[in-house]
Amino acid sequence: MLAAMFSGRHTVSKDSEKGYVFVDRDGKHFRHILNWLRDGVVPNLSDSECSELLREAEYYQLLGLVDGMTEVMNRKKDGEDTDTELTRTDIIKCVQSEKVRLRGVNLSGLDLSKLDLSYVDFSYACLKNVFFSRANLHCAKFRGRCEFTGANLRGALLAGANLQNACLIDCSFCGADLRSAHLQSADLTNANLEGANLEGANLKGAKLSNANLKGANLQRAYLRHVNLRDTHLEGAKLDGANLLGAIR
């Protein structure tokens, strides 16, 4: 919406002397909009302020912020404990060094969107409801039944990531890049993988009950003996996929 306003295609109301542009919205929360655009951090506000900011995010069509605020509000509604061992700032400091290991760390509910987390070892960590939208998780490790339930990985880069045995129930992978990812025995029950790129991914033994794979790219994916009976595959690309013994 902001890009459209200043694209030159629309007439905007300007102050004739100083050139300020007038936007007919309540400016109370605009600083949160700007801060999110700068660093991707979803603010933790009161219930009423969350609702107000959500309306602003919807107006400006900032889908990532809408998702983030919705998750924050849902956690507040459910009374979930969002206390974690580390903060987003701590993670940013960590990833600036080589061979980062966050094995077994509780990061539940943390906003890690847009961060470069490539090659980070998250094995055995608790990542429940973590916001990974558009994060770079290339070749990251998530071994040891890593707890991912309800995490948001929309548009995340997970090419080559090791997600063997990970608990990915109810996760959102819409548009995520999972090329050549290791998903052996991962639990993807109710996961949303619509439009995800799973080319060459290994899904041996994965649980895909009620998973949404509409429009997903499964070319050359390993799906041997996988139960696809309750999986939504409308429009999915399966060229060259290994489906020997798969239940459909």
Backbone bond lengths (Angstrom), bond angles and torsions (degrees), N, CA, C in turn:
res aa  C-N    CA-C-N  psi(-1)  N-CA   C-N-CA  omega(-1)  CA-C   N-CA-C  phi
1 M - - - 1.457 - - 1.532 111.56 -
2 L 1.324 116.41 -44.69 1.472 119.71 178.75 1.522 110.85 -63.85
3 A 1.335 116.18 -41.12 1.467 119.83 178.80 1.528 110.29 -62.73
4 A 1.331 115.81 -40.77 1.465 119.84 -179.85 1.526 111.43 -65.30
5 M 1.337 115.93 -38.15 1.466 120.28 -179.29 1.524 112.14 -58.37
6 F 1.346 115.62 -38.56 1.467 119.91 -174.14 1.528 112.79 -106.12
7 S 1.326 115.77 18.12 1.466 119.34 -178.99 1.522 112.88 -79.39
8 G 1.349 116.36 -13.72 1.462 119.94 -177.06 1.514 112.55 94.54
9 R 1.349 115.99 -8.78 1.469 119.59 -179.60 1.526 111.76 -83.44
10 H 1.331 116.68 -15.10 1.462 120.12 -175.94 1.533 110.62 -125.01
11 T 1.321 115.21 149.75 1.459 120.82 176.35 1.523 109.02 -83.99
12 V 1.330 116.59 127.16 1.462 120.27 178.57 1.520 109.52 -115.22
13 S 1.327 115.04 150.89 1.460 121.24 -179.33 1.525 109.61 -81.90
14 K 1.343 116.65 118.46 1.457 120.82 -177.75 1.514 111.90 -119.30
15 D 1.339 114.25 148.94 1.454 120.70 171.89 1.529 107.27 -73.43
16 S 1.304 116.75 123.72 1.466 120.86 -173.76 1.521 113.28 -63.92
17 E 1.336 117.49 -29.77 1.463 120.60 -177.39 1.526 112.79 -87.70
18 K 1.318 117.78 -50.19 1.460 121.53 -174.23 1.529 114.42 -100.16
19 G 1.319 116.31 -11.54 1.460 119.15 177.40 1.510 114.49 80.47
20 Y 1.339 118.56 9.48 1.462 121.24 178.76 1.523 109.67 -63.93
21 V 1.311 116.56 141.76 1.464 121.51 176.37 1.523 108.82 -95.75
22 F 1.313 116.77 132.42 1.462 121.61 179.78 1.529 109.87 -94.91
23 V 1.335 116.50 123.76 1.461 122.60 174.95 1.521 106.90 -112.22
24 D 1.307 116.72 122.35 1.462 121.45 -174.05 1.525 111.47 -79.50
25 R 1.348 115.85 64.73 1.455 123.00 175.54 1.529 108.67 -137.84
26 D 1.341 115.78 160.00 1.462 121.15 175.75 1.530 108.15 -68.19
27 G 1.333 117.24 121.76 1.455 120.81 -175.27 1.520 115.21 -80.80
28 K 1.332 117.07 1.20 1.468 121.11 -175.14 1.529 112.15 -55.45
29 H 1.321 116.85 -42.90 1.463 120.58 -173.52 1.532 113.32 -104.18
30 F 1.324 117.47 8.56 1.464 117.94 -176.21 1.529 112.43 -65.73
31 R 1.328 116.86 -26.79 1.463 119.02 177.67 1.532 110.38 -64.20
32 H 1.345 116.42 -33.85 1.465 119.67 177.21 1.526 110.43 -68.13
33 I 1.342 115.71 -36.18 1.476 120.18 176.17 1.524 109.55 -61.20
34 L 1.327 116.91 -47.49 1.466 121.28 -178.70 1.528 111.35 -64.79
35 N 1.330 116.54 -42.79 1.468 119.59 179.90 1.521 111.34 -63.34
36 W 1.336 116.52 -38.19 1.472 119.17 178.40 1.525 110.19 -66.39
37 L 1.322 116.69 -40.12 1.466 119.94 177.96 1.527 110.96 -64.51
38 R 1.340 116.81 -33.11 1.469 120.62 -179.38 1.521 112.28 -72.93
39 D 1.336 117.13 -49.87 1.471 118.70 -170.80 1.518 115.49 -129.60
40 G 1.329 118.21 -0.29 1.454 120.33 174.85 1.513 115.65 76.62
41 V 1.331 118.84 11.55 1.460 121.78 -178.49 1.532 110.10 -85.04
42 V 1.328 116.32 126.69 1.464 121.73 176.96 1.530 108.19 -86.12
43 P 1.329 119.39 118.42 1.469 121.21 -175.60 1.528 112.42 -69.57
44 N 1.313 115.86 149.06 1.464 122.04 176.80 1.523 107.63 -101.13
45 L 1.337 116.14 101.88 1.458 121.68 -174.34 1.516 110.61 -115.40
46 S 1.325 115.48 176.20 1.460 119.97 175.64 1.524 109.14 -68.13
47 D 1.337 116.72 166.71 1.460 121.03 -177.61 1.527 112.20 -57.02
48 S 1.332 116.42 -46.16 1.471 120.01 -177.66 1.530 111.05 -67.26
49 E 1.341 116.35 -39.34 1.466 120.01 179.27 1.525 111.28 -68.78
50 C 1.344 116.75 -34.71 1.465 120.50 176.24 1.523 110.53 -59.62
51 S 1.327 116.04 -44.61 1.468 120.82 -179.98 1.521 111.18 -63.65
52 E 1.336 115.51 -41.10 1.465 119.87 179.59 1.527 111.65 -65.32
53 L 1.351 116.06 -44.24 1.464 119.93 -179.64 1.526 110.97 -67.44
54 L 1.328 116.95 -35.13 1.458 120.25 177.51 1.526 110.54 -60.44
55 R 1.330 117.15 -41.22 1.468 120.43 177.88 1.530 110.93 -62.33
56 E 1.344 115.97 -40.46 1.463 119.44 178.98 1.530 110.79 -66.28
57 A 1.332 116.68 -42.24 1.466 120.75 179.62 1.524 110.71 -62.52
58 E 1.336 116.80 -38.50 1.461 120.55 177.69 1.519 110.88 -66.81
59 Y 1.341 116.59 -38.73 1.470 119.79 179.06 1.522 111.18 -63.31
60 Y 1.337 116.71 -44.76 1.457 120.75 -179.20 1.536 112.65 -81.77
61 Q 1.333 116.44 1.44 1.466 123.22 176.29 1.537 112.23 58.01
62 L 1.335 115.90 40.46 1.467 121.95 177.32 1.528 108.01 -93.22
63 L 1.335 115.81 86.78 1.457 121.15 -170.97 1.525 112.31 -60.99
64 G 1.331 117.45 -37.05 1.459 120.16 179.43 1.512 111.92 -63.37
65 L 1.319 116.88 -41.37 1.466 120.82 178.43 1.529 110.68 -70.51
66 V 1.326 116.19 -36.67 1.471 119.73 176.32 1.525 109.79 -59.38
67 D 1.335 116.32 -47.15 1.464 120.66 178.81 1.526 110.69 -60.56
68 G 1.343 115.70 -44.73 1.460 120.32 -178.18 1.510 112.63 -63.39
69 M 1.331 117.22 -45.10 1.464 120.93 -179.74 1.524 110.99 -67.09
70 T 1.329 116.02 -36.91 1.468 120.11 178.66 1.521 110.35 -62.75
71 E 1.340 116.35 -41.96 1.463 120.46 179.11 1.525 111.19 -65.96
72 V 1.340 117.02 -42.31 1.464 121.00 178.32 1.528 110.28 -60.05
73 M 1.330 116.56 -44.46 1.456 121.18 -179.20 1.528 111.44 -66.36
74 N 1.338 116.17 -38.24 1.466 119.41 178.55 1.521 111.47 -65.75
75 R 1.346 116.37 -39.45 1.459 119.92 178.81 1.528 111.08 -65.59
76 K 1.347 115.64 -39.55 1.461 119.56 177.66 1.532 110.48 -64.23
77 K 1.326 114.92 -41.21 1.459 120.53 -179.15 1.523 111.09 -64.04
78 D 1.338 115.31 -40.43 1.465 120.31 -178.83 1.522 112.69 -80.85
79 G 1.345 116.07 -6.78 1.457 119.82 179.17 1.501 113.21 69.15
80 E 1.345 116.95 28.20 1.463 119.59 -177.97 1.517 111.08 -75.28
81 D 1.319 115.59 145.56 1.467 122.78 176.70 1.515 108.29 -78.74
82 T 1.341 117.14 116.85 1.455 120.70 -178.79 1.521 112.37 -99.80
83 D 1.336 117.17 9.76 1.461 119.59 178.52 1.525 109.67 -67.09
84 T 1.309 117.12 131.67 1.454 121.69 179.88 1.520 109.15 -126.84
85 E 1.320 114.60 167.12 1.455 119.37 -179.50 1.525 111.66 -76.81
86 L 1.332 117.24 -25.84 1.459 122.14 -178.04 1.520 110.03 -132.11
87 T 1.328 116.81 158.96 1.454 121.96 175.49 1.525 109.34 -105.15
88 R 1.329 115.86 171.67 1.469 120.38 176.89 1.532 109.89 -58.27
89 T 1.329 116.91 -41.30 1.462 120.87 179.40 1.526 111.25 -61.28
90 D 1.346 116.02 -40.60 1.465 119.68 177.67 1.524 110.82 -60.73
91 I 1.335 116.49 -41.98 1.461 120.96 -179.25 1.525 110.60 -64.46
92 I 1.336 116.34 -41.96 1.470 120.19 179.37 1.526 110.40 -60.28
93 K 1.335 116.60 -41.28 1.465 120.05 177.82 1.525 111.03 -64.92
94 C 1.334 115.82 -39.42 1.471 120.64 -178.69 1.522 111.98 -63.50
95 V 1.337 116.61 -45.23 1.463 119.77 -172.84 1.524 112.85 -73.12
96 Q 1.312 116.66 -6.29 1.458 118.96 176.60 1.526 111.86 -78.73
97 S 1.322 116.01 -11.28 1.454 120.08 176.57 1.524 109.53 -102.45
98 E 1.316 117.66 168.66 1.453 121.83 -176.96 1.524 110.65 -87.19
99 K 1.348 114.72 155.94 1.459 123.26 175.25 1.531 111.69 51.19
100 V 1.327 115.12 57.19 1.455 120.69 -179.01 1.529 110.31 -73.11
101 R 1.319 117.06 131.67 1.456 122.41 177.12 1.521 109.63 -122.94
102 L 1.321 115.46 124.48 1.462 121.19 176.27 1.523 108.18 -123.12
103 R 1.314 115.27 39.94 1.464 122.07 -176.76 1.527 111.68 -64.20
104 G 1.336 115.31 126.67 1.462 120.80 175.74 1.514 115.59 73.09
105 V 1.333 117.88 8.70 1.474 120.96 -177.38 1.531 110.35 -82.93
106 N 1.321 117.24 143.05 1.460 121.79 176.01 1.525 109.62 -87.28
107 L 1.348 115.68 109.79 1.464 120.89 -179.98 1.527 110.48 -118.00
108 S 1.313 117.77 18.19 1.461 121.82 -173.40 1.526 112.30 -55.13
109 G 1.335 114.70 133.63 1.456 121.31 176.91 1.513 115.61 77.89
110 L 1.333 118.53 1.74 1.469 121.30 -175.58 1.531 111.26 -78.86
111 D 1.320 116.70 146.18 1.457 122.03 176.59 1.527 108.93 -92.22
112 L 1.334 116.47 106.66 1.465 122.13 178.78 1.522 110.52 -116.91
113 S 1.324 116.59 26.04 1.458 120.95 -178.02 1.523 111.48 -64.78
114 K 1.321 115.66 145.25 1.469 124.88 172.96 1.532 114.25 69.00
115 L 1.327 119.11 3.29 1.467 120.81 -178.16 1.530 111.16 -84.16
116 D 1.326 116.35 152.48 1.462 121.39 173.68 1.526 107.74 -87.85
117 L 1.327 116.01 102.20 1.461 122.64 -177.52 1.525 110.87 -115.53
118 S 1.319 115.14 24.24 1.460 119.62 -178.36 1.527 110.88 -61.93
119 Y 1.329 115.24 138.17 1.472 124.71 177.99 1.541 113.84 68.25
120 V 1.316 118.94 4.35 1.468 120.54 178.04 1.532 109.22 -70.56
121 D 1.315 116.50 140.25 1.460 122.34 179.83 1.540 109.31 -96.27
122 F 1.354 115.94 105.72 1.458 122.29 179.49 1.534 111.63 -102.09
123 S 1.308 117.49 14.81 1.462 120.92 -174.37 1.535 111.97 -52.58
124 Y 1.325 115.77 135.12 1.464 124.35 178.04 1.530 113.57 67.04
125 A 1.334 117.72 6.35 1.467 120.30 -179.30 1.527 110.76 -77.46
126 C 1.325 115.90 156.88 1.460 121.44 174.20 1.529 107.25 -96.97
127 L 1.334 116.18 111.67 1.457 121.86 -175.77 1.528 110.94 -118.21
128 K 1.306 115.48 28.92 1.461 120.66 -177.88 1.528 110.88 -61.95
129 N 1.346 115.37 125.97 1.473 122.98 178.10 1.528 113.85 61.93
130 V 1.332 117.85 21.05 1.469 120.41 176.01 1.533 109.05 -70.02
131 F 1.318 116.32 142.99 1.466 122.25 -178.81 1.529 108.16 -99.29
132 F 1.357 116.05 99.15 1.463 122.39 -177.52 1.528 112.34 -103.68
133 S 1.329 118.21 13.71 1.457 120.83 -173.30 1.536 111.99 -52.87
134 R 1.337 114.59 125.61 1.480 124.00 178.59 1.527 113.65 61.59
135 A 1.308 117.19 19.80 1.474 120.25 175.42 1.528 109.76 -79.37
136 N 1.325 116.40 152.85 1.459 121.75 176.15 1.524 108.41 -93.92
137 L 1.338 116.05 105.70 1.460 122.27 -179.16 1.526 110.42 -115.00
138 H 1.321 115.16 29.56 1.462 120.87 -178.24 1.538 110.33 -57.58
139 C 1.327 115.05 123.76 1.472 122.35 178.04 1.534 113.43 59.81
140 A 1.325 117.64 22.07 1.473 119.75 174.68 1.529 109.21 -70.94
141 K 1.334 116.15 155.96 1.461 120.92 -178.05 1.529 110.18 -110.44
142 F 1.333 115.45 132.07 1.458 121.42 179.97 1.526 109.53 -133.66
143 R 1.298 117.49 50.10 1.456 121.49 -175.53 1.532 111.83 -79.31
144 G 1.338 114.90 168.34 1.465 120.44 171.76 1.505 114.80 75.82
145 R 1.346 116.82 48.05 1.471 120.76 177.48 1.530 111.22 52.73
146 C 1.304 115.32 50.64 1.463 121.81 179.89 1.541 109.33 -61.46
147 E 1.329 117.52 131.28 1.469 122.98 -175.76 1.523 110.68 -87.54
148 F 1.355 115.78 108.00 1.455 122.72 -176.04 1.530 113.15 -114.27
149 T 1.317 118.25 1.63 1.461 122.33 -168.92 1.530 112.50 -44.69
150 G 1.342 115.40 125.42 1.461 120.97 175.51 1.515 115.68 75.61
151 A 1.341 118.40 7.64 1.468 120.61 -178.38 1.534 110.61 -70.11
152 N 1.319 115.87 149.62 1.464 121.99 178.44 1.529 108.87 -103.73
153 L 1.345 116.09 111.07 1.465 121.56 -178.99 1.523 110.39 -120.05
154 R 1.325 116.61 31.55 1.469 120.36 -179.63 1.524 110.70 -59.00
155 G 1.323 115.42 126.43 1.450 120.22 176.07 1.512 114.84 68.07
156 A 1.330 117.90 10.16 1.471 120.73 -178.52 1.526 110.99 -72.67
157 L 1.324 116.42 148.69 1.463 122.02 176.23 1.516 108.36 -92.92
158 L 1.344 115.89 108.96 1.460 122.05 -176.99 1.522 111.14 -124.29
159 A 1.319 116.46 23.03 1.465 120.32 -179.09 1.527 109.88 -59.17
160 G 1.334 115.77 125.07 1.460 120.33 178.62 1.513 114.59 75.63
161 A 1.332 118.36 4.64 1.467 120.97 -178.77 1.528 110.45 -67.69
162 N 1.318 116.49 146.78 1.459 121.97 178.96 1.519 109.37 -98.01
163 L 1.339 115.93 103.83 1.461 122.40 -178.59 1.529 110.97 -117.33
164 Q 1.306 116.48 28.72 1.458 120.47 -179.73 1.532 110.39 -59.65
165 N 1.331 115.25 132.80 1.469 122.58 177.05 1.531 114.09 64.39
166 A 1.332 118.07 7.74 1.467 120.23 -178.13 1.525 111.38 -69.12
167 C 1.332 116.10 146.37 1.457 121.77 175.75 1.527 107.36 -91.06
168 L 1.344 115.95 105.14 1.455 121.92 -174.44 1.526 111.25 -116.26
169 I 1.333 116.32 27.64 1.459 121.94 -178.92 1.533 110.44 -60.40
170 D 1.338 115.43 132.29 1.480 122.49 176.80 1.528 113.78 64.45
171 C 1.318 118.73 13.97 1.469 120.51 178.96 1.528 111.05 -75.43
172 S 1.321 115.88 152.71 1.459 121.19 176.48 1.527 109.39 -108.41
173 F 1.346 115.16 117.60 1.462 121.57 178.48 1.523 110.90 -116.93
174 C 1.309 118.47 23.94 1.466 121.12 -175.62 1.533 110.59 -53.24
175 G 1.331 115.78 123.33 1.459 120.10 177.65 1.509 115.26 68.90
176 A 1.342 118.09 9.87 1.469 120.77 -178.60 1.528 111.22 -74.01
177 D 1.321 116.32 152.75 1.458 122.45 177.90 1.521 108.60 -98.41
178 L 1.344 116.65 105.19 1.459 122.82 -178.00 1.521 110.85 -117.60
179 R 1.324 116.16 29.25 1.462 119.46 -179.41 1.524 110.93 -59.45
180 S 1.340 114.84 130.18 1.469 122.53 177.54 1.529 112.68 59.32
181 A 1.327 117.44 20.67 1.467 120.52 178.08 1.527 109.97 -71.08
182 H 1.325 115.88 149.72 1.457 122.37 179.02 1.531 108.27 -96.21
183 L 1.336 115.82 104.24 1.458 121.33 -176.31 1.528 111.60 -118.94
184 Q 1.324 116.26 25.66 1.450 120.06 -179.36 1.537 110.92 -58.59
185 S 1.331 115.22 128.45 1.469 122.98 176.96 1.532 113.56 60.82
186 A 1.327 118.12 15.53 1.464 120.67 177.15 1.525 109.41 -72.31
187 D 1.323 116.79 146.04 1.461 121.68 178.82 1.526 108.90 -96.68
188 L 1.343 115.90 103.43 1.459 122.52 -178.19 1.523 111.32 -107.64
189 T 1.311 116.57 27.57 1.463 121.15 179.18 1.531 110.45 -57.06
190 N 1.331 116.13 127.40 1.478 123.43 178.78 1.531 113.58 64.17
191 A 1.320 117.69 11.04 1.471 119.87 179.54 1.526 110.60 -71.76
192 N 1.319 116.00 147.22 1.466 121.11 178.75 1.527 109.10 -103.97
193 L 1.340 115.98 105.62 1.462 122.29 -178.97 1.525 110.69 -113.95
194 E 1.314 116.53 27.13 1.462 120.39 -177.23 1.526 110.80 -60.22
195 G 1.329 115.59 125.80 1.457 120.62 178.17 1.509 114.86 73.08
196 A 1.345 118.05 6.36 1.471 120.79 -179.59 1.529 110.60 -73.19
197 N 1.318 115.87 152.03 1.461 121.40 177.99 1.527 109.17 -99.72
198 L 1.340 116.26 104.93 1.455 122.65 -178.63 1.525 111.26 -112.59
199 E 1.317 115.72 26.81 1.462 120.04 -178.34 1.538 110.40 -58.54
200 G 1.341 115.36 124.04 1.457 120.10 177.37 1.520 114.43 74.26
201 A 1.331 118.39 6.48 1.473 121.18 -179.32 1.526 109.86 -71.55
202 N 1.323 115.46 149.14 1.462 121.45 178.63 1.523 108.93 -100.73
203 L 1.343 115.88 110.28 1.456 121.72 -177.44 1.532 111.32 -112.48
204 K 1.294 116.97 25.45 1.461 121.39 -178.86 1.533 110.22 -58.33
205 G 1.330 115.70 123.32 1.458 120.49 177.31 1.518 114.76 74.55
206 A 1.331 117.95 6.46 1.468 120.82 -178.99 1.533 110.59 -71.84
207 K 1.332 116.04 147.97 1.458 121.57 176.40 1.526 108.58 -96.57
208 L 1.338 115.89 119.54 1.463 120.32 -174.72 1.524 112.01 -121.80
209 S 1.320 117.55 25.82 1.456 121.17 -178.39 1.535 110.80 -60.74
210 N 1.331 114.70 121.62 1.478 122.75 179.14 1.527 113.22 61.79
211 A 1.322 117.22 18.90 1.473 119.88 176.92 1.525 109.32 -74.29
212 N 1.320 115.77 145.26 1.466 121.48 -179.97 1.528 109.26 -99.16
213 L 1.338 115.53 108.35 1.464 121.27 179.45 1.526 110.78 -117.39
214 K 1.322 115.88 27.08 1.458 120.31 -179.30 1.533 110.29 -61.84
215 G 1.314 115.02 128.39 1.462 119.69 177.84 1.513 114.96 69.86
216 A 1.336 117.49 7.99 1.472 120.53 -178.99 1.524 110.58 -75.55
217 N 1.310 115.92 152.09 1.464 121.78 176.79 1.526 108.76 -95.01
218 L 1.338 116.07 106.62 1.460 122.00 -179.64 1.530 110.98 -113.45
219 Q 1.317 115.59 24.17 1.461 119.12 179.72 1.534 110.53 -61.72
220 R 1.332 114.66 131.24 1.473 122.31 178.65 1.539 113.35 60.91
221 A 1.334 116.42 17.87 1.471 119.87 176.42 1.533 109.65 -76.47
222 Y 1.317 115.98 152.28 1.472 121.57 179.76 1.520 107.94 -94.85
223 L 1.342 115.21 107.10 1.458 121.34 -177.60 1.524 110.92 -124.32
224 R 1.297 115.73 25.82 1.459 120.72 -176.33 1.534 111.24 -62.31
225 H 1.353 115.62 126.37 1.468 123.57 178.35 1.533 113.51 63.83
226 V 1.335 117.72 15.60 1.468 120.72 177.63 1.527 109.53 -81.18
227 N 1.316 116.92 139.83 1.465 121.92 178.35 1.524 109.36 -83.17
228 L 1.342 115.84 109.21 1.456 121.55 -178.31 1.524 111.88 -108.30
229 R 1.324 116.58 12.54 1.464 120.57 -172.95 1.522 112.31 -61.13
230 D 1.316 118.56 -41.87 1.468 121.44 -177.90 1.537 112.07 -104.13
231 T 1.336 115.71 22.35 1.463 120.49 -179.10 1.527 110.06 -99.27
232 H 1.331 116.76 139.46 1.466 121.66 -179.74 1.529 108.95 -89.91
233 L 1.335 116.20 109.96 1.466 121.25 -173.42 1.526 113.18 -118.32
234 E 1.334 117.94 17.37 1.458 120.63 -178.93 1.532 111.28 -57.69
235 G 1.316 115.53 124.10 1.467 120.50 177.03 1.514 114.59 77.17
236 A 1.329 118.11 4.13 1.471 121.03 -179.91 1.531 110.31 -73.71
237 K 1.322 116.49 146.48 1.462 122.08 178.40 1.533 108.44 -94.58
238 L 1.343 115.91 120.26 1.457 120.95 -176.09 1.523 112.39 -120.51
239 D 1.332 116.78 17.12 1.461 120.39 -179.00 1.532 110.49 -59.45
240 G 1.323 115.67 125.93 1.454 119.97 175.69 1.514 114.74 75.61
241 A 1.345 118.24 3.13 1.463 121.27 179.24 1.530 109.77 -71.13
242 N 1.309 116.42 144.78 1.466 121.66 177.63 1.525 108.07 -87.39
243 L 1.346 115.63 102.54 1.459 121.95 -175.91 1.526 111.46 -112.25
244 L 1.321 116.99 18.24 1.458 121.08 -178.33 1.536 110.20 -59.84
245 G 1.316 116.21 120.05 1.463 120.47 178.19 1.509 114.65 78.86
246 A 1.329 117.65 1.93 1.465 120.10 179.41 1.529 109.89 -68.82
247 I 1.325 116.82 144.07 1.473 122.10 179.77 1.509 108.57 -94.57
248 R 1.357 115.22 119.93 1.463 119.46 -178.61 1.515 110.62 -128.99
